[in-house]
Amino acid sequence: MKRLLGFLLLLVFSSYGSADVYKRIAEDGRVYYTDTPIKGLKYKRIIRTKPKSYAIAYKNLAKNKKKYAPIIAKAAKKYQVDAKLLHAVIQTESAYDVKAISSAGAVGLMQLMPATAKRYGVSNRKNAAENIDGGTHYIKDLFKMFDSNLDLVLASYNAGEGAVKKYKNTIPPYPETQGYVRKVLSLYKKL
C-alpha cells in the first residue's frame, strides 16, 4: 500500500512539471514527499525538473547544434568518442544551451559539475570549447572505467561513477538516471 501511495504522489508531483520532488523517511518509518524540503531534515531528491532555460534553448536546438558541431567533432576526434553520442548527451543535458545551469549546479553544454570541471581542467564551464573538451574527456575515462559499457558510462555521467560502483556496476535505481540513460540511448540511435 505504501508503494502505491508513493507512486501516486510521484505521479501527481511530476504532472505539475515545475518543481523538484524530494523524499524523506522519518525515524518512525513514515515516508514524506515534498517539493520544498525543510532545512535540517534529510531529504533525497527523487525527481529533478529541467531548468526553465531548457525549454527556451530547445527552440534554438537546430541552430545551436549546427553552431557547436565543429567543436563537438574536434573533441570526438581528440578523445576517440563517437560525435553522435556527444550530440545525444548534449541535447539531453542542455539542449545545446551553453548558459544552461541545472538545479544541482551543473553548467554549460555538457552540464559539468564544479568538481568534474576542475578534474578536467575546465576553468570556464560556460565556454563551449572547454566544456565540451572536459565533458568528452570525462566520457572517455568512463568508457575505460566501465569496460566500454555504454549504459554504465551514461549512468555514471548522470549520477557519478561512485553511484554506479555502489550498485555493483549496474545502473543505479534512481528514476532520473534510468530515464536519462534511456533518453540518451534513444537520441543516439536516431542520429
N, C-alpha and C positions, 0 to 999 in steps of 0.2 A: 504494500500500500504506500509506504514512504517513497519508494522509487517512482511509482506512478504519479504521486503528488509532485515530486521534484521535477519530473518530466513535464508535467502540465504547467508548472510555474516557469520553467525554462521556455516553453513554447510561448507563454504569454509575454514574458520579457523580450524574447527575441522578435516577436511580432511587432513590437514598438520600434525596434531597429535604431534607437537613438541613444542607448546607454549601454555601458559595460554591465555585466551581471556578475555578482560575487556570491560565494557560498561560504558559510561558516557552520561548523559543527560545535555545538555547545558541550560543556562538560557532562550534561545530563543526556547527551546523545541526540538532542533535537537539532534539526537542520534548518538553517535560515538562509534565505536568498534575498538579495537586495541590489539596487543599482547605486546606492550610496552607503558604502561601508562606514562603520563607526570607528573612529580613531581608538587605538588601544586594543581592539579585538582582532583576532587573527582571521582574516578573510582571504579567500583564494579567488582570483578572477577566473571564471569559467567560460565567459563569452566576451570577446572583445569586438567592439564595433569598429568599422572603418572610420578614419577621421573624415570630417566634412569636406576637407580638401580633395579626398579621393574622388568624390562624385564630380567635382569641377575638373579635376585632372582627366577623368575618364572621357570627358567631352573633347579634350585635346589629344587623346591617346594616339591616333594615327599620325598626327603631325609630330608629336614628340618622339614616337617610336622611330620615325624616319630621321629625326634630328640626332638621336643618340645611337643610331645603328652603327656608324663608323667607330665610335668609342667602344661599343659592345664587341664588334668584330675584332678590334685590336686586342682587347683583354682576353677574348676567347682564344685567339691565336697564341698569345703570350703564355697562357696557363693550360692550353690544350683542353678547354672545356667547350662543349657544343654551344654555339651562339644562340641556337633556338632555345636551349634550356635557360640561358641567361635572360632572353626575352620573356620567357614564361615566368621566371622568378620576378623580374622587374615589373611586369604587368600586374602580377598578383600582389606584390609588395606595395607598389606606389602608383600604379597606372601611369608610369613614366613621368611622375611629378618630382622634379629634383628638389623641391622645397618641402616635400611631404614629411610630416612629423607624426609618429604614432603616439597613442596614449601611454605607451610604455617607454617612450623616449628614443625610439629608433628614428633615424633621419636619412633622408635622401632616396635616390632611386632604388637602392638595394636595402634600404631600411637598416642601416648599420647602428648597432648599439655602441655607446662610448667605448666600452672595453674591447669590442671587436675592432673598431676603428683604430684604436691605439695599437692593438696587436699587429695590425697590418699596415701601419704607418700612414693612416689616413688622418691628416691634420684638419681638413675641412670636409665634413660629411656632406655638405651641400654642393661641393664641387663634383660635377658629374664624372669627370675622368678619374679622380681619386676614389670616389665612392664605388664606381664600377670595378676599378682595379682591385680595391680592397675586398669587395664582396666576391669577386671572381676568384681571387687568391684563396679566400676562405672556403669557397665551394671546392676548389681543387684539393685543399687539405682535408676536407670532409670525405672526398672520394677515396683518398689514401687511408684515412682513419677507418672507414667502414667498407673496405674492400670493394669499392665501386658499386655498392648497393644504393641505387638512386632513391628508393623510398626512405632509407635511413639518412641519406645526405640531406634530403628535403626536410625531413622531420627535425634533424639537427639544426638546419638553418633557421627553422622556425622556433623551436623550443630550446635549442642549445644541445651541444653534444653530451653534456652531463646528464640531461634528461633521458636521452636515448640509451646511454650506458646504464643508467639507474634501472631501466626496464629491460635489461639484458639484451641490448641491441635489437629492440623492436620499436615500432612507432609508439610513443607514449599515449596513454589513454586519455589524452586531452582532446575534447571536441574541436577546439580551434586548430590544433596541429593535424589531426586526422583530416579535417576539411581542407586545410592548407595543402597537404600532400596530394589529395585528390584533385584540387583545383589546378595546381601547377602541372601535374601529370596530364590532365585533360588539355590544358593550353599547349603543352609541349607536343602532344600527339597531333594537335590541329595545325601546328606551324610547319 
